């Protein structure tokens, strides 16, 4: 057999390339969603975001938003590509660790292909420059979120997926991160966000403010309110900063209830444990700018002056929902059931109906005010359109009351504090909670509570 001819330089190069490729580690694309039971495209697989740095500018006259979003993340696998959630807006450029990256878009998915694969465990930064008119998103239940233009500016509200209308990210409650947000608006307008105001300057007819949120935050809790606001700052007795922004039209109507923030927070800390964040407050917009209040982190958003019950509800969410965040949207009753039960406890502790009286009234006549109360169990909402229905709120609170009946008041009060402390700044699901309760009282049978009240169909046969 003839001896093979010597390899040419080109052949040697190709052979070496093949050997190197065959022996190398190839990344794979991260998943385009986390398969949430109700929002399967929300969030993204293959990485974990640890920090968002958002540099934004908004012109209300043209309803135009421009921004540069820099995400710091850690690769959870070898990545050849990864996804970001972004609904609308025009992407102008994407870089990964400073190198230009290829990208394409399909629906809400922005697929990024870095110049080089990202090894598992690597911390990387992806920067997206974008602009356009941000969208208002209609939820499955018909409510509006995302970017909501108002008479004097705009407000961004994110539950459950609206934050993807104004910045790219991994928009699922299981992926929490810290935030820095810088926003530039026309002089004369205020821009209020989460966390603490760290800088404000005005030059050339534009005002730029920077907000820092140190504690982990799910993106649906991020907010940005732009408009004409009266700002009030104070400090609670324990040193906690309070920052409130109130539309002048709502100043008189909201003054009395907002003055209760110190008392509500003192009661809440006595009941739920130490406040989990580094500041508090509220944003009160003019009536009608949005149709609902929301527990945006640090300072809840209210569409008009709230009543005391609503203030208690949204501040209780700072523990239950904001600090202890649901692992999936199926677990939303852990947010709303706890916050609703906080209203019951506030009334009980301040001369109103006892929680037992509230429970009994709901069981006997709940369908008069909440006609859908028994339509589905709180642990199994019937679809994305029903995540904000009465079973999640009222019946969720009833589940907690049934637990209280079995544990007794002392152990139940300890549960409220310990659950919030154990999962502080983390995520938890319904199974985590039921296991936690059972471990507290191993000799108690909670089976009927779970089977009839948490997961059972229809109205339980006995209160």
C-alpha angles and dihedrals in degrees: 000000000000119000111252117254118253115271115256120235090256092051091049090050092050092046091050091049092052092048091049092048094046091050097041130092115255121206123222129214117271116243116273091226143012095237094243109188092243105021105032094172094053116110126005137252131233100046144045122225114224101174141015121204108189122186108185141170126194132193110193093193092062095026087231125153124190124182152161115217120193116190123193110205143163120231112237092193139010100291128204091169139357139193136238126194112238124153113198125334123104119268113219104175141356127197132179114206088342097307119114111254131203116241143174136184135228116173109307093345120101105190115204123197110192121213090248130024115264115235120228110271095022118137110222140171124225118193123197123189113199144154144176142096108320118229132242107225122212113218123223086256092056098253121127128240140151112065113000117187113218133194092269104022135321144286127215117213122176116189113153106350106338098111090077086071092070109025137020117246149111097296105195126107092238092067107068126175144167119259143214114187126185117186130184120200137163114289111268095040126097124222116202127185141157127300123013130337105240102172141010128179137164125209136152094004094306131103121210122195130180126208127192125202109188100176120075113272132188109233093239087066094055115106141179120192118188122186148075106323136166106227124211125180128188142148129241122231091264092053098259110149117235120203120181128180116193130181107239091236089061098040098101095041095049101040097088097047095043088053085067094065093097092049094045092049093047090052091045093051090049089050105034104023133250116352106261101217140060098241141014140194140114145264114221114189126187116281112278100021087113130002099231146036118246133200095234107178118273094359122035120221121238126188094217132342110327127221120236095263092054091047090052091047096052095042090049086056088066085075099030111045102003101051097020099039125189116258091219135005089256086072095059092118086071086065101039100032091055094044091048091048088051087062089052092050093047090053091046092050094045104050100277132111117316118247088249091056091049091048092049092049091052093048093048101037107004094120089062091070099018105037092178095050094117098033094106139351119266092238092057112038111195095235146326090283091063104048091107097044126118097265090064093048110028101026089042088058089048089057089056091049091053088053089050091053091056098041099040125232098284096050092041093053088050089051091055091055099037096048091053092046097046093053098033111157091357142095131262138176135208094268090054089054099046091048090049092053093047091051090055092058109019092172093055121090109228093169094105091050093053096039099045107025107026102033106008123112120236131000114330112246094235131035 
